């Protein structure tokens, strides 16, 4: 629980409350009731069993309904100063704003930011629109140093996990973009899949 104690130093007040009810519904209700700016909770991360990966866990269900950003802390994680974060982008026009929002949440930490875009193998070759987006992201980032990287691959979550290990990132940040009803049923949720690979904290921006 060291990470929770240290995170508490960044907030003005820490209180405890015991409430009866369904875990997910209660967390969502209390967060909305208290107008919380952030939810921090633990997760089994890569320790999830097969049934949990298929049916989902408390943490993945909470992130689907959370009224505010959420930080998931993997089991047995030892707190580290946040000097280096990995921000996953899908070239969404809101991502520069979401990156700024994540850095505000992480204050007083001022990390180096590595923005990673994973291009599918079936997509067209690297084009100028990616360069324009990358320049905009870097130019509008409040971070002292922001880098933009493009990788080709079909497994977004795997590449993110590998990048986090390669560059010793203390946190991965993902923007949970809105999806249609059909995409929720048939599509792949990268944020949910990412929770099954966690070795470092994951911030989900709702």
N, C-alpha and C positions, 0 to 999 in steps of 0.2 A: 504493500500500500504506500510505499515511499513516493511513487509518482503522484498519487492523489494528494499527499501532504504538500508536495512541492507545487503542484498546480494551485492549491488553495492559497499559496502565498501571493498569487497574481490577482486574486479577487478581493473585494472589499470586505466581504462577510461570508463566513462559512457556518451553515446551520445544518442540523440533521433532522430527519423526519421519518417516522415509520407509518406506512399506510397499507391498509388491507385492500386486496383487489388483484385483478389480472396484471401481470408484470408489464406487458407492453402498453396496455390501455392506461394504466396508472402513470407510467413514466410520461407518456404523451400528454395526458390530462394535466399533470402537475407542472410540466414544462410550459404548457400554454397558460395555465392559471397564474403562474409566477412571472410570466413574460420573460422566460430565461433567454439569455443571449447564446448559451452554449450548453450542450449535454456532453458529459464525459463519462464513459462507461467501459468496462472491461469486456474482452472477448477471448474465446479460446484460440482465435486466429488459425494457424496451420494445424492446431490440435483437434479441429472439428472431426468427428467421425463421419462416415459416409451418409448416414441417415440425416445428420444435421446439415450436411452440405446440400442434400437433395431437398429437404423440407424447409430449410431456413432456420435461423436461430433467433434468440431474443434481439441481439444487436442488429441483425439484418432487417428484422421486422420493425424495429424502432426507427432505423434510418429511412425506411419507406414513408413513415408518417411524421417524423420529427418536425416541429414548427420552427426549428432553428438549426444552425450548424451542429454537428456531432463529431466528437473525437473518440475513436475506438482504440483502446490500449490492449495489445496482445498479452496473453498470459505469460508471467515470469519476466516481463520487460523491465529492465533497469533504467531508471530515468537518466536522460542525457540532456545537456544544454542543446537547444535547437539552433544550430549554426548553418544547417544545410537542409533545404527541403526540395522535394520533387513534386512539381505541379503537372498533372495530366491534362492535356488539352485535346479537344476534338475540333479545333478551329471555330468554336462557338464565339459569336461576337460579344457575348457577355463575359467571356473568360478573363479579359483584362480587369474588369470590375471585380470579378470573383477572386482573382489573385490579390488585389488590393484589400479586399475584405478579409481574406485569410491572414494577411500580414498584420492587419489591425488586431485581429484576435490574438495573434502570437506576441504582441508587444508585452514586455520590453525586448523580447528577442528580435534580432534583425538579421535573419539568415540569408545566405546566398540562395538564389532560386534557380533551379534547373527546370525549364519547361520542356516537356516531352510530348511530341506528337507521333503517334504510331500510325503509319500509313499502311493500308492493306496491300498485299501483293497484287491484287487485281485492279487497284486504282491506277490512274494515269501517272506518268512519270512526274517527278518533282517539278512544280510549276511556279511561276512568279507570284501567284496569289498567296502561296505559303510564305514566300519571302516577305511580302507586304504585311501579312498577319504577324509574322515573327518580329519584324521591326517595330510594329505597333505595340506588341506585348512588351518588348524590351524597353522601348522609349517611354512607355507609360507605367512602368513598374517602379514602385517606391523603394525597392530593394537596392542596396549599394551595388550589387552585382547580380544581373539576371542573364542566364544563358538559354538559348533555344536550340533544341536538338530534334532531329527527325530520324526515326527508325522505321524499317519495313518489317512487318511481321503480322501474323494472324492471331497470335495470343497476346492481347494487350496486357492482361494482368501479369503474365509471365515476364514480359519485357519491363514492365514497371518494377516488379520485384527485383529483377536482375540489375536494373539501373540503380535502385535504392541501395543494393549491396555494393555495387561497383563504386559509387560515389559517397558511400557512408552517409546516406541521408538519414536524418533523425525523424523525418516525418514525410508521408506521402499525402498530397492534397488533391482531391478530386471534386469537380463540380457535378452534382447530380442533376443533369438536365431533365426537363419534363419529357415524358414519353406518352405516346397514345395508348389507349386501352389494349389494342391488338399487340403493340410492342411489349407491353407489360406481360402479356400471356405467352407470346411466342419468341420474343427477343431475348438476347443475353444481357443480363445486368452486370456490367463491369464492376460497379461498386460492390454488389453482393459477392461476385466471384473474388474480388480483391480481398474481402474479409477472410476468405479461406486460405490466403497466402501470407497473411500478416506476420511480419517479424518486427516491424516498427509501427508506431502510432499512425493511424489513418484519419485524416480530417475529411468529412463529407460536408460540402456546402449545399444546403437545401435551399 
